[in-house]
Structure formats: structure tokens, C-alpha cells
Amino acid sequence: MNVATKETLGFQAEVKQLLQLMIHSLYSNKEIFLRELISNASDAADKLRFEGIAHPDWYGDDPDLKIKVEIDKAARIVAISDNGIGMSREEVINNLGTIARSGTKEFFSKLSGDQQKDAALIGQFGVGFYSAFIVADRIVVETRRAGFPASDGVRWESDGSGEFTIETIDRPQRGTSIKLHLREGEDDFLNSYKLKSIIRKYSDHISLPIQMCKEEWDDDKKEQVIKDELENINQTSALWTRNKSEITEEQYDEFYKHLSHDYERPLCYSLNRVEGRSEFTQLLFVPSRAPFDLWDRNKRGGIKLYVKRIFIMDDAEKLMPMYLRFVTGVIDSVDLPLNVSREILQESRDIKVIRESSTKRVLSMLEELANSEDEIKKGKYRTFWTQFGQVIKEGVGEDQANQERILKLLRFASTHTDSAEQTVSLAEYVSRMKEGQDKIYYVTGESFNAAKNSPHLEIFRKKGVEVLLLSDRVDEWMLSFITEFDGKQLASVAKGGLDLGSLSDESEKKEHEETQKQFQDLVERMKKTLENKAKDVRVTFRLTDSPACLIADENELSGNLLRMLKAAGQNAPDMKPILEINPEHPLLSKLKNDDQNFDDWTNLLFDQALLAEGGQLNDPASFVRRMNQLLLN
């Protein structure tokens, strides 16, 4: 028998911060504490079902898993108890005193001080047990892990101010009991009718019974009296096992919130039963807001795996590709073994079938929104693209089997749109291409404004040719996997020689040839001056307003990509750009007629072109000196 010990410990600093933020940010939605605690109790039952496969003796004489909610009006206590897996002393300290999850630092860095925005983020982070402090000024937890002796029970107690006590107790029953001593002014939660309505609203989908004592009216006392008889409050059937016709929109929404801890409704969902060589049910949700840890590539997926309705594991990342890591849901397989492990998931053919089916199901949901004529659905897709567009772009390179479908989902800003939020699909772009245009033109930049103001666009604007403006960090990587769409080649306006095909008439082409001959001597002199900076110098007709621009050779990395690689600390190849000059610009006349300052003019043009495309000067002081000298001449 363990020696009874009691000690006082401090909350982890992040817990203290979360408690303060939560109590002040979630006051308008206090009732979520009940949803969170019931959700935890349900998870505890799921874990016992799974671990109990190997340890059936852990059930003892209490095999029927359930959750019980009790009210003690005189003591002003609400208690939530379960007979699930329970916790050891170490687990209590880890689960109730620390936040042991990735992304914590990033979560706190995104808090803004705006109560409404922070409330949404806190919910998304998953407040879980700590939400109880919204309504309680003291919480007592008693628990014992299944398989442990009664003498290994644990009592945890705290007022949420910064410390908690923990001691060893005798606890005959396994599972966990949480007693909430309500704050002043929270008497509404002592009303059993209110608690029952909250349970039915938020937790009706829980697959094990949630029980409360019945009440009946006492004529003598003129009040409701609690009886010893228990009643089930919820339907006690997993949502995904019900017929679609029996499930309301609200029930889908609340189940999604149960899974994701999100406060907002999902954008869309799909419940589907697959039969054939593999048999499984999938209930998948697309959120309406990106999670704070979306860019954590080590974050596991949001899919819960069940086998024959028995919970197996959280975050089964093998069930969904990385570029769909924002999807939340449940997959319940009939064929997988109950002792399935992450190693088995790696090799299982059934898992491959489930993954392929689930990927296609999500893409179908997105296609329905993207292709709909309904304004509400179109608006939902705009929201989706704003939140998750950059992640979907990863799929172009990661999922070759579905690349064509993914390409149709992509959206881009263009020279025909006024902002980064106004976007065009590749199909829309192709549908309004100019007569004689045979390429899909694009330009990349470090930001929307940098791309929009690129000098490379000047001739395209003059001719009214639309150019896609790509400014997401993932775009350069994505473009390496796309060569064409709908038979039209993708072409960077900042790489290779300018070839507008039949968009240029014969008279223009002859005029350009003559101009190039006239500037041949000047070009050769500039090449010599810039031999350490530029790979080549040539006359261009892509410019109308700017004197010069830099481009990369057709098969070389763009200047934007080289800058990104260097900024990320990668070993970027040492590539010299090509300087293209505008023969019609007045500065070129200056250059032609000023032999004394020829080298300064040439270097100035190069440096200006580098700055115009977002590059950094190797020698800013020399640039300023040259510019000042030339201004004084």
C-alpha cells in the first residue's frame, strides 16, 4: 500500500496564462465547460475500451461504461464522473498541471488581446479541463487508473490561482470524478433542466450514456425534488452510425465542435459509408478557420480512427495526406484488427484504400463548393481558399494521382483583379485568354504588391494580356510540378526570352530586329561593365515604362526563389541574372551619350532593376554615391 502523500505544486506558466485568458475571454460562452468535461469523460471511456482489449480484467464488476452528471444544490456543486480509464498520479500532474502539446508557443504568440478573436483561438487550442474554472472557483478531482489498486487513487484540488495540491487516496472505483464548486452568480448551472438542455445540445452524439438523476415536482415542498432513479440524457449512439435522415445540421455542428474544439461551424461535411473490398464509415469536416498550428509539419492529423466503433487512436495521420491536414473527422473500419498500431497503419492495404477514398471525398466536397452557382457555397469556397489555399497548393506536388483535380481548385490573383483576395481559377483564366495567346503567363513576387508592380508586366498590360500574380511562399515550389493546364503551357514572364507568339504582329517583329541591331554596340559595352554581375545583357520589348529589368534563363531558378532559399539559410546556387534594357527609355539615351559616366549609368540601371524585383544590393553605399553623382551632372 502506498504511503499517503500530499504536496503542493505550481501550474506550468502556460497554464496560468491560459487560465487568465480563458476566464476573461470565454465568459460569454460559459456552458462549454460541460461539453469539454463530458468530451474528456468520453475519451477516457474510449481509451479503456481500447486498452481493455488486452486487459479485460480491468473492467472488474463494472463493465458498463457511462458518464454521470450530478447536482448538489445545497453545497453548490456540479459533479461529472466516469468509469473510464482514469489517471495515475503522474498522469494527473501532466494532464492537469501542464500543457504537454506542440504548438503552445505559437498559440500564445497569436493571441491579440481582442476578446472575441482570442476566445475563438482559445477554443481551437482545446481548453479541455481548464474550462471548468470559467464557472468554478474550486475544483476537486478524484481518480484511479484502471488496473491500479484502490490504494493508488489520487485527489487533485485547486482554485485556479496558480497552484494545486495532489495526494494519494483510497478509491475503490476506477475512473474520474470532477467536483466543481461554483462561483457566486453561477446558480443557473444548479438547474437540472438547464444542464440537460446543454448536454442534449452539445453532447447528444456521445456513444455512451450520460446519466442524471430524475426529478419530480413535490407538492408539499413546492419544488422539484431529486430522485435516486437515473435517466439517460443523450441518444447514446455514435453520430456516424445513425441514418443521415435522423441527423440535424445542429448535431453535425456540435459533433464537429466536440472533435475539433472549434467554436465556429464547419464549412462543409460528408458522412459516407463505403462497402466493397474494404468496409468503413467516414465522417469528415472541413473547418471554416485555419488552426493556429497549421504550418507545423510535425502536427498529427485530425482524424480519429475507430474499429467496429471501438476507439483506436487520435490523430491517425496515415488516413489523410499532409496537404489535407486541416480536415477533422472520424473513420470507423470494419476490417482493421482491434490491435492496430501506427506500424500496422504503415503497411495496411485497407489503410491505403481508406486514405485514397477519404482524399477523394474531401476533394469532392471542395469541388462542390468551388463549382457551385449558389452564392452561399461560392462564399464558403472563398473563405476556404483564404484559410487553406496555401496548404492545398502542397498537394500539386505531393499527390500526383489527384493533381488534375487539385489544379482546378487553385485560385490566383491576377492583373485583372484589384486585390489578393480577388482570385481567378486556371479554367477562368484560359476561358478569357486573348486570341492568339497560347500560354498561361505568371509572375512571382515576395508579396502581392511586389508581383503586381513588377516591371515584367508592362508589355502584357499594354496588350491587355492577363498575368497571374503569385506571392505565396509555396508557389515557387508548386510551379516546379506544373508544366501545363488544359493543354496550355505555364510561362513565367520573368524567365527566358519574351515570346508573345501571334500576340505580336509582323511589323512589330521587324521593328524589334532593327532596334536590336542599332543597340548591339551598346549592349556589348554594358556586358563588359557588368561581367561580374550579369550573365548577359540584351534589348527587350517587354518594358514600356521601366528602363531595365532582370530575368532568369528559361531553366534556371527565378530571382525570387533564390532570395527565398537564401533567406531560409539554404545553399542557393550562385546564378547571375540577365539584364534586359528598354531601348525606348530616355535613360538609355543618357547612357549612349555619356561616355564619361558610362560605367556608373550601367551599374545604376542594374541596381535599379534588382531593387524593382525585390532584391537586395550588395553595396548600397556605392549605389547611393553613383546616383548622387549622376543627379549632380
N, C-alpha and C positions, 0 to 999 in steps of 0.2 A: 504493500500500500504506500502511495506517495505521501510524503510529509506535506501537510497543507502549507502553502506559501502564498504570501500576498506582497505584491510590490507595486510601486507607483512608477509609471513610465511616461515619457513625453511623446506627444504626437510628432510625427515627421513634419518638418517645416512646411512641406507642400500640403499636408493635410490641414494644418492650421490655416493656411492661406485659402484653401478650398472652402473650409467651413465658414470663414468670414464672408467670402464672396457669395457663397450659396445662400446663406441666411438672408443676406441683403438683396440678392438678385432674384430669388425664386419665391419671394413672399406672395406673389400674385397667383402662384400655382402650387399651393401647399399640399394639395391632396396627392401629388405624385409620390409622396413618401410611401403611401400604401402600395402603390403599383411597384415601386422599387423593392420593397421588402418582400412582397409576395413573389416577385420575379426571382429574387435571391433564394427564397424557400423552394421554389420550383426547380431552380438549378441544383440545389442540394439534393432534391429527390432524384433528379436525372443522374447525378453522379453516383448515388447509391445504387440505382438500377444498373449502371454500367459496372461499377466495382463489385457489385453483388453477384455478377455472373460468375466470377472466380471465387467469391466468398458468400455462398448462400446462407451460411450460418449467421451472418451479420444481421439478418432480419429478425432472428430470435422469434419471440411470440408476438411480434408487431409487424406483420408483413404488408399491411395495407397502408400505403403512403398517402399522406394528407397534409393539409395546412389548416391551422385553426386560428381564428381571429376572435379575441375576447375583449370585453369592456368591463372595467371596474369603475363605475361612476363615482362611488364614494372616495376612492383613492385617486381618481382622475388618471387612470392608467388604461392604455390600449396595448394589448399584447398580441404578437404574431409568433406562432410556433409551428415547427415542422418536425417530422420524424425522418428526415433525410440523412445525409452523410455526416453532418455535424463537423466540429473542428477540434483539433488538438490545441494545446497551449501555444505552440509555435505558430500554428495557422491563425489563431486569434490575433496574436501580435502582428503578424504580417498582413492579415486582411482588414483589421480594424484600427491599425495604428500607422500604416504606411500605404503609399500608393506605389505598388510594385508593377509598373507597366511602362512600356516605351512611349515616347511622345509627350511625357509630362512637361518637360521643359518647353517644348514647342507650344503646348496648350496654354501655359501661363503667359508666354510671350505674345499670344494673340488676344489676350483679354484687353478690352479697350476702356473699361470704366463706364461704358454705356450699359445700363442695367438690362435693357431688353436684348441687346446683342449678346451680352455676357451670359444671360440666362439660357439662350439657345446653345451657346458654346459649352456651358457647364453641363447641360443636359446631354449634349453629344458626347462629352468626355465620359459620362457614366458616373453619376453621383452615388448610385447604389445605396449602401447602408447609411452613408453620411446624410442623406436626405432626411433622415428621421429627426435630425437636430433642427429642422425648419419648424417643427411643431413641439418638440420635446426639449426641456431644459435639463433632463437627466435620463440616461438610458442604461438599463441593466441587461446584459446578455448572459444567458447560461447555456452551455453547450457541452456535448460529448461526442467524440468521433466514433462512428460505427467500428466495431472490432476492438475498441479500447474498454478496459474495465470501468465499472461505475466510479471507482475512486479517482479516475482521471478526468472527471468533469472540470469545467473551467467557468469562473464567473468574471465578467468584464464589466466595468462601470465607469461612466464619465459624464461630466456636464458639458463637454464640448469646448471647454475654455482653453485647453492646451495640454491636459494630462489625462491619463486614465489609470485605473487600478485593475490588477488582474490577480486572481487567486485560484488555487486548486480546491475543488469541492467534490462531494459525493453527488453523483447524478445518475440515478438508475436507468433512465431512458436515454436513448441516443437522440441526436438531432439538436435543434437550436430553438431557444425561446428568447424573444426580444420584448422587453417591457419598456414602454415609452411613458415617462411621467410628463404629462402635457404642460406646456407653458400656460400662463394666465391668458385668457382670451381665446383659447383653442377648444372650448367646450363643445363646439359643433361636432368634433370627432368622437364625442362620447355618445352620439346619437347612432343607434344601430341601423336605423333606416338609411342614414347618410353613408355609413360605411358600406352597407350592402350595395347601394347605388354606385359608389366608387368602384367596388370590386367588379360589379357587372359591367361597368363602363370600360375599365382598364384591363381586367384580368379574366374576362369570361372565357378566353381561349386556353387558359391553363388546363393541362390534361389531367391533373389530379384534383380531387375535391377540395374546395375551400369552404370550411365549415364555420358557422356561427351558431350560438345558442338561439333558440326560438324565443320570441317574446309574445306575450298576450296581455290584453287590457285587464286590469284589476279594478273592478267597480268600487271596491271598498277603499283602495288606496288612490283611486282616480289617476292611475298612471300605468305605463307599460311595465310589466314585470318579466324579468329574465327567467326562463325555464331551463331545466337541465338537458332537455332534448336538443340535439344538434340537427341543423338542416344544411344542405348543400346550397351555396350561393351561385356557383357557376355551372356551366353545362358539362364540365369535366370531360370534354373531348377535344383533342388537338385540332386546331383550326384547319390544318391541311387535310385532315381525314374526313371532313364534312363535305356534303354536296355543295357545289358552288351556289345553287339557288337558295341555300339556307344561310349564306354568309352576307352580311351587310357591309357597305363601304366603311362604316364606322368600325366594325370588327376587324377588317383588314388593316385600317389605320392604326388601331390600338395594338394589334399584334406586331405591326412594324415597329412601333414605338417601344414595345417590350423587347424586341430583338436588338434594336439599334440605340436605344436611349435618346433618340432624336425627339424634338418637340414638335417638329413640323410633319405634315403628311407626306407620304412618298409621292413622287411624280407619277409613277405607274407601278403596276404589279402584275404578276401572272401566276395562276395556280394551274398546274398541269400534271396529269397522270400519264406516265409512259408505260406502255406494255409491249412485250416482244421478247427479244433475247435477254434483255435486262428490264426489270420492272422496278419503277421508282416513282415517287411523287416529288415535284419541285414547286416550292412557293417562293418566288423571287421578287425583290423590291428594288427599284431604283430611287435613291434619295433625291430630295429637292435641293440639298445643300452639300457641298463637299466637306468631308470630315477634316478636322484640323491636321490629322496625320496622313493625309492622302499621299504625300510625297515621300513617306517613309517606306522604302522598298523592302524593309525587313518586316513590315507590318503584315500579320497574317490576314487572310481574307475574312469576310463577314458571313460565311456560310456555316450553319450548324448541320452536322451530319447525324442522322438517326438511322438505325437499322431495325426494321419491324417495330417502329415507334419507340424504341429504346434509344435514349441519347447516347452518342458515342464520343463526340468531340466538338469543341468550339473551333471556329476559325479553320475549317478544313480547306487549306489554301489550294489543294490539288483539284478541287472541284470547280475552280473558275480561273481563267488566265489572269495574269497580273494586270493587264490593261482594263480589266473589269473588276478590279479590287474594291471598288466602291459599292458593289452590289451586296445587299443583305438578304438573307433568306434561310430556308430550311430545305434540305434534301433528305428524304426518307427512303432508304433502299430495302427491297425485299431480298435481294440476292447476296449482299455482302455478309461475311461472318460477323458474329457479335463481338469477337475478339480482334476486330480490325485495328491495325496500328498505322502510324504515319508511314512506316516502312512498307506495309502491305499496300497502302494507297499508291505508292510509287510504281508498283508493278501491276496492279489490278487492271484487267481488261474492262471489268464493269465500271471502274472509276473513269477510264478513258471514254466509255460510252456516255456516262453521266456528264462528264466535263464538256464533251462535244455538244450534247443535247442542250445543256444549260447555257452554253455560249450562244448557240443559235437562238435560243428562247429570248435571251436578253437583247440580241441584235434585232430580233423581230419586234420586240416592244419598242425599241428606239426607232425602228423604221416606221412603225405605225404612227408615232408622234411626228416624225420628220416629214412624212409624206402626206399627212392629213390636210384636208382643206378646212377643217374645223379650227377656228381662231384660238380656242382654248388649248387644244392639243399643240398647235403651232407655237403658242406662247410657252407651253411646257417644254417644247424642244429647245427653244431659245434659252430658257432657264438652264436646261440640261447642258447645252453647249457652253454656256458661260462658266458653269461649275466644273464640268468634266471634259471639256473639249481637248485639253492638252493630254489627258490620260488616254482618251480614245485614239489619239494620233500614235501612241506607242504601239497600238495593235497593227498598224500598217506594216511594221517590221517584224512583230512578234507572231502574227497569226496569218501566215501565207494562205492557208485554206480559206479564210474568210476575208481576204484583203479587198476583193472587189466590193463586197457589202460594206466594209468599213469606209472605203473611199467615198461611197455615195452618202455616208453620214457626215463627212467632213464639211466644215464651214470656214470660210476665209473672208477677211476684209479685202476690199479691192479699191482701185482708183475710181470706181463708180459708186462707192459708199462714203458716207461722211464721217464715220467713226469706227472704232474697233469693234463695237457692239453690233453694227450693221454688217451682216455677213451674206455671202453667196455660196451656194454649193457648186461643185465642179460641173454638175449637169446643167445648172443655170448658166454658168459661165459659157459652156460650149454652145448652149442654145442661142446666145446673143453675140457670138463671135462675128467679126467683120467678114464680109465677102472676100474670099481670097486668103483669109487667115487660116493657117494650118497648125498653129502651136498654141499651147496654153502658157501664157507668159506670167512669170512671177518675179518678185524681188524680195530678198530677205533683209532684215534690219534688227537692231537691238531693241527697238520699240516701234510702236505703230507710227508715231510721228517721223522717226528716222526712216522707215520704209516709205512712208507717204511722200516725204520730201527728197527722196533720192534723186540725184541728177540723172540717173539712168532712165528715168521715166519720161523725160522731156519729149522725145520724139513720139512716144506712144500716146502721150496726152495730145500732141499736135494732130495726130492721125485719128484720135478717138478710139484707140485700142485699149481695152480693159486689161489691167495687170493685177494679179493677186498680190496682196501685201502680207508677208509672213513675218511675224515678230515673236512668236513663242520660241523658247529655247529648244524645244523638241523638234522644231520644223526642219532644221538643217539635217538632223539625223534621219527624220522621216523621209525627206526627199531622196535620200540615198537608196530607198526601196521602191520608189515610184519612177517609172520611165514614161508612162502614158496613161491616159484616161479616155475611154470611148474612142480609141484609135488616134487620139491627138497627143503628140509628144509634149512633155512639160519642158519649158526652156527658161533658164534664168536670163534676165535682161542685163545682168552684171557679169556674165561669163561668155567667153568666146567672141567671135566677130558678130556684128549686127547683120542678121539676115532676115529681112521682113518679107522675103518671097514676093508674091504678087501684090503685096501691100504697097510696094514701090513701083512706079511706072518706069518705062524705058528711058524717058528723058531725064528723070532723076538719077538713074544709074549712070548715064553718060556724063552728067554734070559732076557726079561724085568722082568718077575716074579722072576727069580733067583736074579737079581740085587736088586730088592725091598727088598727081604729077607735079603740080605747082609747089606743093609743100614738101617735096621729097628732100630737098637740101636742108630745110629747117628741121625736119624730123631726124635726120642723121646727126645734126649738131646737138639736138636735145638728147639723143641716145648716148652720145659721148659724155655729156654733162651728168647724166643720171645713171651711168653704168653701174654704180654701187647701190642704186635704189630701185630701178625699174628693169624689168625683164625685156621690155620693148616699149617703143613709142610709136603711135600711129594716128593717122587722121580718122576721125569718126564723124558720123552724121546722126548719131543718136542724141546729140545735145542741141538744144535750141537757145538756152539761157546761160548755161554754165560754160566756163572756158575750158574745163577739163574734167575727166573722171578716171577712176581706177577700175580695172576689171581683172578677172582671173581667166586663165586659159580654160577651154571647154572642160577638160578632165582634171582640173586642179581644184583644191579646196577654195571656197569663197573667202574673201577677206573677213566677213562676219563670222564664219566658222573658225577661222584661225584665231580671231580675237577671243572667241568663246573658249577655245581649247587652252589658250594661254592663261585666261582668267581663272580657269579651273585647275591650273597647275599641271596641265598635260604637256607632253612633249610635242609641240606643234612643229611641223616641217618648216624649214626656212625657205619660203616661197616669195619671190619678188613679183609684184603686180605689174600689169601693163598700163601705161599711161596713154589715154586717148585724149586728143585735143580737138577742140571745136574751131575749124578754120574761119568761121564767120564771126567769132567773138573779137571785140576791139582789143582785148589784151594780147591776142596773137599778133596784131599789127604792131603793138608796142614791142613785143618780143623780136619781131622781124627787123625792126628799125633801130634797135638799141644794142649795138654790139658791145658797148662798154659794160652794160649790166645784164648781158645775155644769161650768164650762169645764175644770177640772182633771180631773174624773172622765171627761168626754167624750174629752179628749186621751189620758188614760191607757188607756181602752178601745181607742182606735185604735192606739196604740203597742203594746199587748199583742198585738192581732190581727196587727200587722205582724211582730212577733218570732215569733209562733207559726207563721207560714208561712215563716220563714227569712229575712225581710227585715232590713235594717239601718236603725237610727234616724238621722235627720238631725241630731238634737240629743239625744244620750244624757244630757247633764247635766240638761237640763230634765225629762226622763223620771224620772230619779232624784230630783230635787227634788220633783216632784209626788207621786211615790209615797211619799216620806218624810213629806211634809206630810199626806197623806191617812191614812197609818198612825197619825200622832200625834193626829188628830182623834177 
